[in-house]
Amino acid sequence: MAKRPQSKTPTTPKSVLVHFEFVHPTAQHVCIAGTFNDWHCSATPMISLGDGRWAKELLLPPGTYEYRLVVDGEWVGDPKANETVTNPFGSHNMLLRVQPPA
């Protein structure tokens, strides 16, 4: 009897919980748009914590992502971002590097 080839299950990198925080004293609506959600400016709303504080947690697979914040319809940078990259619109996208879990 011939042996069947063993099927190998592809290993998928585990997602990592990424925490975003943003402060804007007059913001009414804040979202995160980036390569992880096809730049849909309303797909990932942040949660208001009160007093102008906003937060969001995302589960993202390891990789490098670009993103910006959308505050009341205006695209802005994240002041807490460590890295940026120039975008085609003459401004900067924030660069997020998600490392695999240890």
DRENPA-3360 file (N, C-alpha, C; in nm, 2 decimals, always signed):
BEGIN
1 = MAKRPQSK = +0.08/-0.12/+0.00/+0.00/+0.00/+0.00/+0.09/+0.12/+0.00 ~ +0.06/+0.22/-0.09/+0.14/+0.34/-0.10/+0.10/+0.44/+0.02 ~ +0.20/+0.51/+0.06/+0.18/+0.60/+0.17/+0.12/+0.73/+0.11 ~ +0.02/+0.78/+0.18/-0.04/+0.91/+0.14/+0.06/+1.02/+0.18 ~ +0.07/+1.12/+0.10/+0.15/+1.24/+0.14/+0.08/+1.31/+0.26 ~ +0.16/+1.34/+0.35/+0.10/+1.41/+0.47/+0.08/+1.56/+0.43 ~ -0.04/+1.60/+0.46/-0.07/+1.74/+0.43/-0.01/+1.83/+0.54 ~ +0.05/+1.93/+0.50/+0.11/+2.02/+0.60/+0.02/+2.14/+0.62;
9 = TPTTPKSV = -0.01/+2.17/+0.74/-0.10/+2.28/+0.77/-0.01/+2.40/+0.77 ~ -0.05/+2.50/+0.69/+0.04/+2.62/+0.69/+0.03/+2.69/+0.83 ~ +0.15/+2.74/+0.87/+0.15/+2.81/+1.00/+0.12/+2.96/+0.97 ~ +0.02/+3.01/+1.04/-0.02/+3.15/+1.03/+0.04/+3.22/+1.15 ~ +0.10/+3.33/+1.12/+0.16/+3.41/+1.24/+0.04/+3.45/+1.33 ~ +0.06/+3.44/+1.45/-0.04/+3.48/+1.55/-0.05/+3.64/+1.55 ~ -0.17/+3.68/+1.56/-0.20/+3.82/+1.57/-0.16/+3.88/+1.70 ~ -0.13/+4.01/+1.70/-0.08/+4.08/+1.82/-0.18/+4.19/+1.85;
17 = LVHFEFVH = -0.21/+4.20/+1.98/-0.30/+4.31/+2.02/-0.22/+4.44/+2.02 ~ -0.26/+4.54/+1.94/-0.20/+4.67/+1.93/-0.29/+4.77/+1.99 ~ -0.24/+4.85/+2.08/-0.32/+4.96/+2.15/-0.28/+5.10/+2.10 ~ -0.39/+5.17/+2.06/-0.37/+5.31/+2.01/-0.44/+5.40/+2.11 ~ -0.38/+5.51/+2.13/-0.44/+5.62/+2.22/-0.41/+5.75/+2.15 ~ -0.51/+5.84/+2.16/-0.50/+5.97/+2.10/-0.57/+6.07/+2.19 ~ -0.52/+6.19/+2.20/-0.58/+6.30/+2.27/-0.61/+6.42/+2.18 ~ -0.73/+6.46/+2.18/-0.78/+6.58/+2.10/-0.89/+6.64/+2.18;
25 = PTAQHVCI = -0.87/+6.75/+2.24/-0.98/+6.81/+2.33/-1.11/+6.84/+2.27 ~ -1.12/+6.86/+2.14/-1.25/+6.90/+2.08/-1.30/+6.80/+1.98 ~ -1.23/+6.68/+1.97/-1.28/+6.58/+1.87/-1.41/+6.53/+1.90 ~ -1.49/+6.51/+1.80/-1.62/+6.44/+1.82/-1.62/+6.30/+1.76 ~ -1.53/+6.27/+1.67/-1.53/+6.14/+1.61/-1.39/+6.12/+1.56 ~ -1.33/+6.00/+1.60/-1.19/+5.97/+1.56/-1.19/+5.83/+1.51 ~ -1.12/+5.81/+1.39/-1.11/+5.67/+1.34/-0.96/+5.65/+1.30 ~ -0.93/+5.53/+1.28/-0.79/+5.49/+1.23/-0.81/+5.44/+1.09;
33 = AGTFNDWH = -0.74/+5.49/+0.99/-0.74/+5.44/+0.86/-0.60/+5.40/+0.82 ~ -0.58/+5.28/+0.75/-0.45/+5.24/+0.72/-0.45/+5.12/+0.62 ~ -0.33/+5.07/+0.60/-0.32/+4.95/+0.51/-0.39/+4.83/+0.57 ~ -0.41/+4.83/+0.70/-0.47/+4.71/+0.76/-0.62/+4.71/+0.74 ~ -0.68/+4.82/+0.70/-0.83/+4.83/+0.67/-0.86/+4.89/+0.53 ~ -0.76/+4.88/+0.44/-0.77/+4.94/+0.31/-0.80/+5.09/+0.31 ~ -0.75/+5.16/+0.41/-0.77/+5.30/+0.42/-0.91/+5.35/+0.42 ~ -1.00/+5.27/+0.48/-1.14/+5.31/+0.49/-1.15/+5.40/+0.62;
41 = CSATPMIS = -1.18/+5.52/+0.60/-1.17/+5.62/+0.70/-1.27/+5.60/+0.81 ~ -1.38/+5.52/+0.79/-1.47/+5.50/+0.90/-1.48/+5.36/+0.95 ~ -1.40/+5.27/+0.90/-1.41/+5.13/+0.93/-1.36/+5.10/+1.07 ~ -1.27/+5.18/+1.13/-1.21/+5.15/+1.26/-1.22/+5.27/+1.35 ~ -1.34/+5.29/+1.40/-1.36/+5.40/+1.49/-1.29/+5.38/+1.63 ~ -1.24/+5.49/+1.68/-1.18/+5.48/+1.81/-1.29/+5.50/+1.92 ~ -1.27/+5.46/+2.04/-1.37/+5.48/+2.15/-1.33/+5.60/+2.23 ~ -1.43/+5.68/+2.26/-1.41/+5.80/+2.34/-1.40/+5.75/+2.49;
49 = LGDGRWAK = -1.30/+5.79/+2.55/-1.28/+5.77/+2.70/-1.32/+5.89/+2.78 ~ -1.36/+5.99/+2.72/-1.40/+6.12/+2.79/-1.28/+6.21/+2.80 ~ -1.30/+6.33/+2.82/-1.20/+6.44/+2.84/-1.10/+6.44/+2.72 ~ -1.16/+6.42/+2.60/-1.08/+6.43/+2.48/-0.98/+6.31/+2.45 ~ -1.00/+6.21/+2.53/-0.91/+6.09/+2.51/-0.98/+5.98/+2.43 ~ -0.91/+5.92/+2.34/-0.96/+5.82/+2.25/-0.87/+5.70/+2.25 ~ -0.93/+5.58/+2.23/-0.85/+5.46/+2.24/-0.91/+5.35/+2.14 ~ -0.82/+5.26/+2.10/-0.87/+5.15/+2.02/-0.76/+5.04/+2.03;
57 = ELLLPPGT = -0.81/+4.91/+2.03/-0.72/+4.80/+2.03/-0.75/+4.72/+1.90 ~ -0.65/+4.68/+1.83/-0.67/+4.60/+1.71/-0.58/+4.47/+1.72 ~ -0.63/+4.36/+1.67/-0.55/+4.24/+1.65/-0.50/+4.24/+1.51 ~ -0.37/+4.25/+1.50/-0.30/+4.26/+1.37/-0.19/+4.15/+1.36 ~ -0.19/+4.08/+1.25/-0.08/+3.99/+1.23/+0.06/+4.06/+1.21 ~ +0.17/+4.00/+1.25/+0.30/+4.06/+1.23/+0.32/+4.12/+1.09 ~ +0.38/+4.24/+1.09/+0.40/+4.30/+0.96/+0.42/+4.45/+0.98 ~ +0.44/+4.52/+0.87/+0.45/+4.67/+0.87/+0.33/+4.73/+0.81;
65 = YEYRLVVD = +0.28/+4.83/+0.88/+0.15/+4.89/+0.83/+0.17/+5.04/+0.83 ~ +0.10/+5.11/+0.74/+0.09/+5.26/+0.74/-0.05/+5.29/+0.78 ~ -0.06/+5.41/+0.86/-0.19/+5.45/+0.90/-0.19/+5.60/+0.93 ~ -0.31/+5.66/+0.94/-0.33/+5.79/+0.98/-0.46/+5.79/+1.06 ~ -0.48/+5.90/+1.14/-0.60/+5.92/+1.21/-0.69/+6.01/+1.13 ~ -0.82/+5.99/+1.15/-0.92/+6.08/+1.09/-1.00/+6.14/+1.20 ~ -0.98/+6.27/+1.22/-1.04/+6.34/+1.33/-1.15/+6.43/+1.27 ~ -1.27/+6.40/+1.30/-1.39/+6.48/+1.25/-1.37/+6.51/+1.10;
73 = GEWVGDPK = -1.33/+6.41/+1.03/-1.32/+6.42/+0.88/-1.18/+6.46/+0.83 ~ -1.10/+6.51/+0.92/-0.97/+6.56/+0.88/-0.86/+6.45/+0.90 ~ -0.78/+6.43/+0.80/-0.67/+6.33/+0.82/-0.55/+6.39/+0.89 ~ -0.51/+6.33/+1.00/-0.40/+6.39/+1.08/-0.30/+6.28/+1.12 ~ -0.18/+6.32/+1.16/-0.08/+6.22/+1.20/-0.11/+6.19/+1.35 ~ -0.05/+6.08/+1.39/-0.05/+6.03/+1.53/+0.07/+6.08/+1.60 ~ +0.06/+6.17/+1.69/+0.18/+6.23/+1.76/+0.26/+6.12/+1.84 ~ +0.20/+6.01/+1.87/+0.27/+5.90/+1.94/+0.34/+5.81/+1.85;
81 = ANETVTNP = +0.33/+5.82/+1.72/+0.40/+5.73/+1.63/+0.55/+5.75/+1.64 ~ +0.63/+5.64/+1.63/+0.77/+5.65/+1.64/+0.83/+5.67/+1.50 ~ +0.76/+5.62/+1.40/+0.82/+5.63/+1.26/+0.71/+5.69/+1.17 ~ +0.76/+5.76/+1.06/+0.67/+5.80/+0.96/+0.73/+5.77/+0.82 ~ +0.65/+5.78/+0.72/+0.69/+5.76/+0.58/+0.62/+5.86/+0.50 ~ +0.68/+5.92/+0.40/+0.61/+6.02/+0.31/+0.51/+5.95/+0.23 ~ +0.39/+6.01/+0.21/+0.29/+5.95/+0.13/+0.27/+6.03/+0.00 ~ +0.20/+5.98/-0.10/+0.18/+6.05/-0.23/+0.11/+6.18/-0.22;
89 = FGSHNMLL = +0.06/+6.22/-0.10/-0.02/+6.34/-0.09/+0.06/+6.46/-0.03 ~ +0.19/+6.44/-0.01/+0.28/+6.54/+0.04/+0.28/+6.55/+0.19 ~ +0.22/+6.46/+0.26/+0.23/+6.45/+0.40/+0.29/+6.32/+0.45 ~ +0.27/+6.28/+0.57/+0.33/+6.16/+0.62/+0.23/+6.07/+0.68 ~ +0.25/+5.94/+0.65/+0.18/+5.83/+0.71/+0.26/+5.78/+0.83 ~ +0.19/+5.73/+0.93/+0.26/+5.68/+1.05/+0.29/+5.53/+1.01 ~ +0.41/+5.49/+1.06/+0.45/+5.35/+1.03/+0.44/+5.27/+1.16 ~ +0.38/+5.16/+1.15/+0.36/+5.07/+1.26/+0.42/+4.93/+1.23;
97 = RVQPPA = +0.51/+4.89/+1.31/+0.58/+4.76/+1.29/+0.53/+4.67/+1.40 ~ +0.46/+4.57/+1.36/+0.40/+4.47/+1.45/+0.50/+4.35/+1.45 ~ +0.56/+4.32/+1.57/+0.65/+4.21/+1.58/+0.57/+4.08/+1.62 ~ +0.62/+3.97/+1.58/+0.56/+3.84/+1.62/+0.57/+3.83/+1.77 ~ +0.47/+3.76/+1.83/+0.48/+3.74/+1.98/+0.60/+3.65/+2.01 ~ +0.66/+3.68/+2.13/+0.77/+3.60/+2.17/+0.74/+3.46/+2.22;
% end
